[in-house]
């Protein structure tokens, strides 16, 4: 009897086990997975974000952080490139003197190594140099050269190679309207330059202001952009354009335009010539006896060669050059002292913005905590810092929110005349006729 009971119990246990195995299985509770929120359009200026979490790596740190630039040291933009190059070099030397840039990924400071090529003011050669920097130096970032025409060519290469690009010495706004994500420029652009000249003119008493403007427009993309915006702002601010002439770069004879402006009674001149054209233009203005009360000559007067070549003829010319060594920002005094020791004068107009590019890049690399180009690019976009050019943030299109100072040659010395809180001298106005200087 006991054996039968035991057999029944065993059968029941087996059947229970089989039924349990064949029944519905428990479904594990799903673990929520992190999702990436959709990227929202950036509203300028870009606000700083928290530094990414970067885990230390076991791979050895590189000996240098490679950066590079193609700069026009010769050719028509050579006078501009000669001011940009020292800014980059002095900034790199200052950062390396402190040990370099701290990169969290490697847990140490790594020095910068800057490779510079002369592209001879030739966009085709500049493109080739940019590709060489990418393929051979494996740069993590580009520093730009000088001249809007040059940047138009090189910014496209930076975008193609997905390498962050910091460039100054160009105001061409349309470059930033092409959807580039890797282009950043802490430098005043055409909209600011063509607006602020009228803000400056409006500081002159109404009964003394120039009222008739002549525009000598260079036949280039930047010349056309400035010409259009000058006309628009003149109408907005109540000024009259009485002459609007175009010329081909590296022209030798400007007499027809000058005589037309003189005949029309123009008392202000707006132009954006390269230095050889600007020098020829002013010599011919003096010879033909036309002295505008106010001259905005962007680009040509930005180098000391302007005053050395023209002497008193070059006085009274004003320019928006992006910076002046007299601005009251941290680090300017040291930069001026370093430049004085090397070149016998305070830092040049484009030297400060070039120095700031390296400051911005070093800050971005440190915040990124890695040498990954995309992480550096994102960190540059979130820049919010004070440099030798003052506070800098970037808009979604890569344009910078920066000061736009006006400089003027006065008695052979380059002075800062606007805005007043930074001015080293008041605006010299009206210009004394050439034959009475």
C-alpha positions as CSV (number, residue, x, y, z in Angstrom):
1,X,0.0,0.0,0.0
2,X,2.8,2.4,1.0
3,X,4.5,1.6,-2.4
4,X,1.4,2.6,-4.3
5,X,1.0,5.9,-2.4
6,X,4.7,6.7,-3.0
7,X,4.2,6.0,-6.7
8,X,1.1,8.3,-6.9
9,X,3.0,11.1,-5.1
10,X,5.9,10.8,-7.6
11,X,3.6,10.9,-10.6
12,X,1.9,14.1,-9.2
13,X,5.3,15.8,-8.7
14,X,6.4,14.9,-12.2
15,X,3.2,16.2,-13.7
16,X,3.4,19.4,-11.7
17,X,6.9,20.0,-13.0
18,X,5.9,19.4,-16.6
19,X,3.0,21.7,-16.3
20,X,5.1,24.5,-14.9
21,X,7.6,24.1,-17.7
22,X,4.9,24.3,-20.3
23,X,3.2,27.3,-18.8
24,X,3.7,31.0,-19.8
25,X,7.2,32.4,-19.0
26,X,7.7,35.5,-17.0
27,X,8.7,38.5,-19.1
28,X,11.5,40.6,-17.6
29,X,10.8,44.3,-17.0
30,X,12.5,46.4,-19.7
31,X,15.2,48.7,-18.5
32,X,14.7,52.2,-19.9
33,X,17.5,53.1,-22.3
34,X,18.9,56.7,-22.5
35,X,17.7,58.6,-25.5
36,X,19.5,61.4,-27.3
37,X,17.2,64.5,-27.5
38,X,16.8,66.1,-30.9
39,X,19.3,68.8,-31.7
40,X,17.5,72.2,-31.3
41,X,18.4,75.2,-33.5
42,X,21.0,77.3,-31.7
43,X,19.9,80.8,-30.8
44,X,22.8,83.3,-30.9
45,X,24.9,83.8,-29.0
46,X,25.7,80.2,-28.1
47,X,25.7,79.7,-24.4
48,X,28.5,77.7,-22.7
49,X,27.8,74.1,-21.8
50,X,29.2,71.9,-19.1
51,X,32.5,70.3,-20.1
52,X,32.0,66.7,-21.3
53,X,32.9,63.8,-19.1
54,X,36.1,62.4,-20.5
55,X,37.6,59.3,-19.0
56,X,41.4,59.1,-18.8
57,X,42.9,56.9,-21.6
58,X,45.6,54.3,-21.3
59,X,47.2,55.3,-24.6
60,X,50.2,57.5,-24.5
61,X,49.7,61.3,-24.9
62,X,51.0,62.8,-28.1
63,X,54.1,64.9,-27.9
64,X,52.3,68.0,-29.3
65,X,48.8,69.3,-30.1
66,X,49.1,69.9,-33.8
67,X,47.6,73.1,-35.2
68,X,48.3,74.8,-38.5
69,X,47.8,77.8,-40.7
70,X,48.1,78.8,-44.3
71,X,48.9,82.6,-44.3
72,X,49.6,85.1,-47.1
73,X,53.0,86.3,-46.1
74,X,53.7,87.5,-49.6
75,X,51.5,88.8,-52.5
76,X,48.7,91.3,-52.3
77,X,47.6,90.2,-48.8
78,X,51.2,90.0,-47.5
79,X,50.8,93.2,-45.3
80,X,47.8,91.5,-43.5
81,X,49.5,88.2,-43.1
82,X,52.5,89.9,-41.6
83,X,50.3,91.1,-38.7
84,X,48.5,87.8,-38.2
85,X,51.5,85.5,-38.0
86,X,53.1,87.1,-34.9
87,X,49.8,87.0,-33.0
88,X,49.6,83.2,-33.5
89,X,53.3,82.7,-32.6
90,X,53.3,84.9,-29.5
91,X,50.1,83.2,-28.2
92,X,51.5,79.7,-28.7
93,X,54.8,80.7,-27.0
94,X,52.8,82.1,-24.0
95,X,50.7,78.9,-23.6
96,X,53.7,76.6,-24.0
97,X,55.7,78.6,-21.5
98,X,53.0,77.5,-19.0
99,X,53.4,73.9,-20.0
100,X,50.8,73.8,-22.8
101,X,47.1,72.9,-22.7
102,X,45.7,70.5,-20.1
103,X,43.9,67.6,-21.8
104,X,41.8,65.6,-19.3
105,X,41.8,62.5,-21.6
106,X,45.6,62.2,-21.0
107,X,45.7,63.8,-17.5
108,X,48.4,66.2,-18.4
109,X,49.4,69.4,-20.2
110,X,50.5,69.1,-23.8
111,X,52.3,71.8,-25.7
112,X,51.0,73.3,-29.0
113,X,52.9,72.9,-32.2
114,X,52.1,75.4,-34.9
115,X,52.9,74.8,-38.5
116,X,52.7,77.8,-40.8
117,X,52.8,77.9,-44.6
118,X,53.0,80.9,-46.9
119,X,50.3,80.6,-49.6
120,X,51.5,83.7,-51.4
121,X,48.0,85.3,-51.5
122,X,47.0,82.6,-53.9
123,X,43.7,80.7,-53.0
124,X,44.7,77.6,-55.0
125,X,48.0,77.4,-53.1
126,X,46.1,78.0,-49.8
127,X,43.8,75.1,-50.5
128,X,46.9,72.8,-51.2
129,X,48.5,74.0,-47.9
130,X,45.4,73.2,-45.9
131,X,45.2,69.7,-47.3
132,X,48.9,69.2,-46.5
133,X,48.3,70.3,-42.9
134,X,45.5,67.8,-42.6
135,X,47.2,64.9,-44.3
136,X,50.7,65.3,-42.9
137,X,50.5,67.2,-39.7
138,X,47.1,65.7,-38.7
139,X,46.1,69.1,-37.2
140,X,43.2,69.1,-34.7
141,X,42.4,72.7,-35.7
142,X,43.2,75.3,-38.4
143,X,44.1,78.9,-37.8
144,X,43.1,81.1,-40.7
145,X,45.2,83.4,-42.9
146,X,44.1,86.9,-44.0
147,X,41.9,88.4,-46.7
148,X,38.3,87.5,-47.4
149,X,39.1,85.9,-50.8
150,X,41.5,83.6,-49.1
151,X,39.2,82.6,-46.3
152,X,36.4,81.9,-48.8
153,X,38.7,79.2,-50.3
154,X,40.2,77.7,-47.1
155,X,37.0,77.6,-45.0
156,X,35.5,75.2,-47.5
157,X,38.5,72.8,-46.9
158,X,38.1,72.9,-43.2
159,X,34.4,72.0,-43.6
160,X,35.3,69.1,-46.0
161,X,37.9,67.8,-43.6
162,X,35.7,68.4,-40.5
163,X,38.5,70.4,-38.8
164,X,37.6,73.4,-36.5
165,X,38.7,76.7,-38.1
166,X,39.3,79.9,-36.3
167,X,39.9,82.8,-38.7
168,X,40.3,86.6,-38.5
169,X,41.3,89.4,-40.9
170,X,38.2,88.9,-42.9
171,X,34.8,90.7,-42.7
172,X,33.0,88.9,-45.5
173,X,29.7,88.0,-44.1
174,X,28.4,85.7,-46.9
175,X,31.0,83.0,-46.0
176,X,29.1,82.5,-42.8
177,X,25.8,82.1,-44.7
178,X,26.8,78.8,-46.3
179,X,25.9,76.5,-43.5
180,X,29.5,75.8,-42.3
181,X,29.7,74.1,-38.9
182,X,33.4,74.2,-38.4
183,X,34.1,77.9,-39.2
184,X,34.4,80.5,-36.4
185,X,35.5,84.1,-36.7
186,X,36.0,86.4,-33.6
187,X,36.2,89.4,-36.0
188,X,33.7,92.2,-36.9
189,X,31.8,91.4,-40.1
190,X,30.4,93.6,-42.9
191,X,27.0,94.3,-41.2
192,X,28.8,95.8,-38.2
193,X,31.3,97.8,-40.3
194,X,28.7,99.3,-42.6
195,X,26.4,100.2,-39.7
196,X,29.0,101.5,-37.3
197,X,30.6,104.0,-39.7
198,X,27.3,105.9,-39.6
199,X,27.1,105.6,-35.8
200,X,30.6,107.3,-35.8
201,X,29.5,110.0,-38.3
202,X,26.5,110.8,-36.1
203,X,28.8,111.7,-33.2
204,X,29.8,114.8,-35.3
205,X,27.6,117.8,-34.8
206,X,24.8,117.8,-37.4
207,X,25.9,121.1,-39.0
208,X,29.4,119.8,-39.5
209,X,28.9,116.2,-40.7
210,X,29.7,115.1,-44.2
211,X,26.5,114.7,-46.2
212,X,27.7,113.4,-49.6
213,X,29.4,110.1,-49.8
214,X,31.5,108.6,-52.6
215,X,31.9,104.8,-52.7
216,X,34.9,103.4,-54.6
217,X,33.9,99.7,-54.7
218,X,36.4,97.0,-55.4
219,X,35.2,94.3,-57.9
220,X,35.3,91.4,-55.4
221,X,32.7,89.6,-53.4
222,X,33.6,91.6,-50.3
223,X,33.6,94.9,-52.2
224,X,30.1,94.1,-53.6
225,X,28.9,93.1,-50.1
226,X,30.2,96.3,-48.5
227,X,28.9,98.5,-51.3
228,X,25.4,97.1,-51.0
229,X,25.3,97.5,-47.2
230,X,26.8,101.0,-47.3
231,X,24.0,102.1,-49.7
232,X,21.3,100.5,-47.5
233,X,22.7,102.1,-44.3
234,X,23.2,105.5,-45.9
235,X,19.5,105.6,-46.7
236,X,18.6,104.4,-43.2
237,X,20.8,107.0,-41.5
238,X,19.9,109.9,-43.9
239,X,23.2,110.2,-45.9
240,X,23.4,110.7,-49.7
241,X,25.5,108.5,-52.0
242,X,26.6,110.9,-54.8
243,X,29.2,108.7,-56.5
244,X,29.3,104.9,-56.6
245,X,32.2,103.6,-58.8
246,X,33.7,100.2,-59.3
247,X,37.3,99.3,-60.0
248,X,39.4,96.1,-60.6
249,X,41.9,95.2,-57.9
250,X,45.5,96.3,-58.6
251,X,44.4,99.1,-60.8
252,X,46.9,101.8,-61.5
253,X,44.7,104.8,-62.4
254,X,41.9,106.0,-60.1
255,X,41.8,109.6,-61.6
256,X,38.4,109.3,-63.3
257,X,36.7,108.2,-60.1
258,X,38.4,110.8,-58.1
259,X,37.5,113.6,-60.5
260,X,33.9,112.5,-60.5
261,X,33.7,112.5,-56.7
262,X,35.4,116.0,-56.6
263,X,32.9,117.3,-59.2
264,X,29.9,115.9,-57.3
265,X,31.1,117.7,-54.1
266,X,31.6,114.4,-52.2
267,X,32.9,115.1,-48.7
268,X,33.3,111.5,-47.5
269,X,34.9,108.4,-49.1
270,X,34.2,104.8,-48.4
271,X,36.5,102.1,-49.9
272,X,38.1,98.8,-49.2
273,X,41.3,98.6,-51.3
274,X,44.3,96.4,-50.8
275,X,47.3,98.3,-49.6
276,X,48.9,99.0,-53.1
277,X,45.6,100.2,-54.4
278,X,44.9,102.4,-51.4
279,X,48.4,104.0,-51.5
280,X,48.0,104.8,-55.3
281,X,44.4,106.1,-54.6
282,X,45.5,108.6,-51.9
283,X,48.5,109.8,-53.9
284,X,46.3,110.6,-56.9
285,X,43.7,112.2,-54.6
286,X,46.4,114.5,-53.3
287,X,47.6,115.2,-56.9
288,X,44.1,116.0,-58.1
289,X,43.3,118.2,-55.1
290,X,40.3,116.2,-53.6
291,X,40.3,115.9,-49.9
292,X,37.2,114.3,-48.3
293,X,36.5,115.5,-44.8
294,X,36.2,111.9,-43.7
295,X,37.6,108.7,-45.3
296,X,36.8,105.1,-44.3
297,X,39.5,103.1,-46.0
298,X,39.2,99.5,-44.7
299,X,42.2,97.2,-45.1
300,X,44.8,99.4,-46.9
301,X,45.9,101.6,-44.0
302,X,46.1,98.7,-41.5
303,X,49.8,98.2,-41.8
304,X,52.7,100.6,-40.8
305,X,53.7,100.7,-44.4
306,X,50.8,103.0,-45.0
307,X,52.2,105.9,-43.0
308,X,55.8,105.1,-43.9
309,X,55.0,105.3,-47.6
310,X,52.5,108.2,-47.7
311,X,53.6,110.4,-44.8
312,X,51.2,113.2,-44.1
313,X,49.1,112.2,-47.1
314,X,48.1,109.1,-45.2
315,X,46.8,111.0,-42.2
316,X,43.1,111.2,-41.3
317,X,42.3,107.8,-42.9
318,X,40.1,105.7,-40.7
319,X,39.5,101.9,-40.7
320,X,37.7,99.1,-38.9
321,X,40.5,96.7,-38.4
322,X,39.0,94.5,-35.6
323,X,41.3,95.7,-32.8
324,X,43.8,98.3,-31.6
325,X,46.6,97.9,-29.1
326,X,45.0,100.6,-26.9
327,X,41.9,98.6,-25.9
328,X,41.5,98.1,-22.2
329,X,41.3,94.3,-21.8
330,X,43.4,91.7,-19.8
331,X,46.6,90.5,-21.4
332,X,46.9,93.5,-23.9
333,X,49.8,95.1,-22.0
334,X,51.9,91.9,-22.0
335,X,51.1,91.3,-25.7
336,X,52.2,94.8,-26.5
337,X,55.4,94.4,-24.5
338,X,56.2,91.1,-26.3
339,X,55.5,92.7,-29.7
340,X,57.5,95.8,-28.8
341,X,60.5,93.6,-27.9
342,X,60.4,91.8,-31.2
343,X,59.3,94.5,-33.6
344,X,59.9,97.9,-31.9
345,X,56.2,98.8,-31.7
346,X,53.0,97.8,-29.9
347,X,51.0,94.9,-31.3
348,X,49.6,95.6,-34.8
349,X,45.9,95.8,-35.6
350,X,45.5,92.2,-36.6
351,X,48.0,90.7,-34.1
352,X,45.5,91.0,-31.2
353,X,42.7,89.1,-33.0
354,X,45.2,86.4,-34.1
355,X,46.4,86.1,-30.5
356,X,42.7,85.8,-29.4
357,X,42.1,82.9,-31.8
358,X,44.8,80.8,-30.0
359,X,43.3,81.8,-26.6
360,X,39.9,80.6,-27.7
361,X,41.3,77.3,-29.1
362,X,43.3,76.5,-26.0
363,X,40.3,77.2,-23.8
364,X,38.1,75.0,-26.0
365,X,40.6,72.1,-26.0
366,X,40.8,72.2,-22.2
367,X,37.0,72.3,-21.8
368,X,36.6,69.5,-24.4
369,X,39.1,67.4,-22.4
370,X,40.1,65.6,-25.6
371,X,41.8,66.1,-28.9
372,X,38.7,64.9,-30.8
373,X,38.0,67.5,-33.5
374,X,34.2,67.4,-33.1
375,X,34.4,67.8,-29.4
376,X,36.8,70.7,-29.9
377,X,34.4,72.2,-32.4
378,X,31.5,72.0,-30.0
379,X,33.5,73.6,-27.3
380,X,34.5,76.5,-29.5
381,X,30.8,77.0,-30.3
382,X,30.1,77.3,-26.6
383,X,32.9,79.9,-26.0
384,X,32.2,82.6,-23.4
385,X,35.4,84.2,-22.3
386,X,37.4,87.4,-22.2
387,X,40.4,87.6,-24.5
388,X,42.8,90.4,-25.6
389,X,40.1,91.6,-27.9
390,X,37.5,91.6,-25.1
391,X,34.5,89.3,-24.4
392,X,33.9,86.7,-27.1
393,X,30.8,84.5,-27.8
394,X,29.8,83.0,-31.1
395,X,26.5,83.0,-33.0
396,X,25.1,79.9,-34.6
397,X,26.6,80.9,-38.0
398,X,30.1,81.1,-36.5
399,X,30.3,84.9,-36.5
400,X,31.6,86.4,-33.3
401,X,30.1,88.9,-30.9
402,X,33.1,91.2,-30.5
403,X,34.0,94.9,-30.2
404,X,34.3,96.8,-33.5
405,X,36.8,99.7,-32.8
406,X,37.6,102.4,-35.3
407,X,41.2,103.5,-35.8
408,X,42.7,106.5,-37.5
409,X,46.1,107.7,-38.6
410,X,46.8,111.0,-36.8
411,X,50.2,112.8,-37.2
412,X,51.8,109.5,-38.4
413,X,50.5,107.6,-35.4
414,X,47.6,105.0,-35.4
415,X,45.1,106.0,-32.7
416,X,41.9,104.4,-31.5
417,X,39.1,106.9,-31.9
418,X,35.8,104.9,-31.3
419,X,34.2,103.8,-29.1
420,X,35.0,106.6,-26.6
421,X,35.5,104.3,-23.6
422,X,38.5,102.8,-25.3
423,X,39.7,105.8,-27.3
424,X,43.3,106.9,-27.2
425,X,42.5,110.1,-29.1
426,X,39.4,111.9,-30.4
427,X,38.3,111.6,-34.0
428,X,40.4,114.0,-36.1
429,X,37.8,115.8,-38.2
430,X,37.6,117.4,-40.7
431,X,40.6,116.3,-42.7
432,X,43.0,119.1,-43.5
433,X,43.4,119.5,-47.3
434,X,46.4,117.6,-48.7
435,X,48.2,120.8,-49.8
436,X,48.0,122.4,-46.3
437,X,49.4,119.5,-44.3
